[in-house]
C-alpha cells in the first residue's frame, strides 16, 4: 500500500510538471482557456487530477481560475511586468553575489561547459536548445547562493513572466550579447567582481522584458492607426 501511495504521488508531481512545462513552453497562449476535459483526455488522467493540478498552478501565478468560467493562462500588463522585473533584478543580484562567495573551481568548469553548449546551439540555430541551456546556466548560478527561500521566490517570479520568455530570442543581436555575457558572468564569478555581476544581472534579464514591452507599444500603435 505504501508503494502504491508513493507511486501515486510521483505520478501526480509528474503531471504538475508536465502541464507547467506546457504553459512555460508556449503551448498555451496568454488568456487562453484551459479546458479540463480536453486536458484530461490528452494527458490520459482523471478530470479531478487536472482540477487539482490547475489549483497548484494558480498558486504559482501561471493560471487564473475564474468562477463559472474555468482556468485561463495568466497575462501581465505593463505595470505588472515592470514591478516584477524591479524585484527580480534586486533578488537575482543578491543571489549572484552570494553565489560568487560560494563558487568553486568545479562550478566554474561546469558553467564553462554550459556556455560552450549555448554557443554550439547558436551556431546550429537550435532555438529550443538556446533557451534550455541559457535557463540551465542561470539556474546553476542561482542555485549556488545556497538560500532555498531566495531561489524559490526567484523561480516564482520567473514563472510569472513566462509570456515574455521567447521574445528576446527573435533578435540575433540580443542572442550575440547573451552569448558574450555568459562569459562575462563566468569571469565576474571567478574574480568575485561584484560590480560587474550587478551590471550584468540587471541588463541580462531585461532583454525579454524590453523586447516584449516594445512589441506591446508597436501593437498598440497599429491598433490606434486602424481606429483612426
Protein Blocks (a to p, Z undefined) as FASTA:
>chain_A
ZZmmmmmmmmmmmmmmmmmmmmmnomacghiacdfklmmmmnopafklmmmmmmmmmmno
paccdehkbpcdddddfklmmmmmmmmmmmmmmmmmmmmmmpcfklmmmmmmmmmmmmmm
mmnopaklmmmmmmmmmmmmmmmnopaklmmmmmmmmmmmmmmmmmmmmpmklmmmmmmm
mmmmmmmmmnopaklmmmmmmmmmmmmmmmmmmmmmmmmmmmmmmmZZ
